[in-house]
């Protein structure tokens, strides 16, 4: 059985009268990539702040590498590396100077620090950028430096808060390549928050939060398999009217999200011809896919993660 790098039991947190986390329990296996996903206000950033010791734990308990986060925060900080959502590099310093300053904060001796910097510059392909000022780096390169900073003191756990915010698709792809390298070669456990389900599907395990509660946890493929069937996406004119008519025609629930009709059915390939024949000239395009984590969230909460409010739904 794989040991848990993070073990959370009965964790709760309030901001005044607002409950941010409710009796949350989960375990993050050592050596894994683990995603906390959910809409804004789901509690994932609060959990990140509690685990990183930025907020004090007052309800429940959390352990990192066996250390009690509430009782032993100083020891915990030495075991974790943090990549914040917003850049933390000193823009006026070079890449190497940023790394050197970080290493000094952790008390790394000169020779050990020099070795770690050389190693990490190589791992993240930054050797030819070591003398560049951080303020002149692209978003993707800056994110690489942020990760290298987090790994300098060889933490067993790296916490990342919405780490791909502001990155273009190419930089996001590079980021995930380096995350895999960090997990496999560092090695380190990676715990990240994201509101992007496609990113969560890249991780070994996922915890889906909503309203401060854990609504699903497990491997992405296992969670998606629980939904079953197929998902049909339809672009059509007068979509609200079409949603009602299609729901009546199929006897199934139809949602309107992101401008398209979304229908869950068994044997979707058999249903599509029936739809096209039943609504000639009304359907602009139709596509078929297997369920994903977005669908898992819907089944657990009754709404899509991208549409916390205002989602249109029709019932037969």
PyMOL commands that set and color helices and strands:
alter all, ss='L'
color gray80, all
select helices_A, chain A and resi 44-51+73-79+95-105+110-123+127-129+134-136+139-151+169-185+197-200+220-227+239-250+268-278+293-301
alter helices_A, ss='H'
color red, helices_A
select strands_A, chain A and resi 4-15+18-29+33-37+59-64+67-68+80-83+157-161+189-194+205-210+213-218+230-236+254-257+260-265+283-290+312-314
alter strands_A, ss='S'
color yellow, strands_A
deselect
rebuild
show_as cartoon
